[in-house]
Amino acid sequence: MKGISLATGDYIWIAEADDSCSDVFLEKMMESFEADDKSY
């Protein structure tokens, strides 16, 4: 949890050792978050 307490951004992705994603995953997710007016 130390990483969360040190985070300075608006979003946190909790990735574990066995998680994987495509090269553009975070870019596409951020586009979706920024286009949506909801709170997460």
Protein Blocks (a to p, Z undefined) as FASTA:
>chain_A
ZZmmmpcbfbdcdddfkbccdfklmmmmmmmmmmpcbdZZ
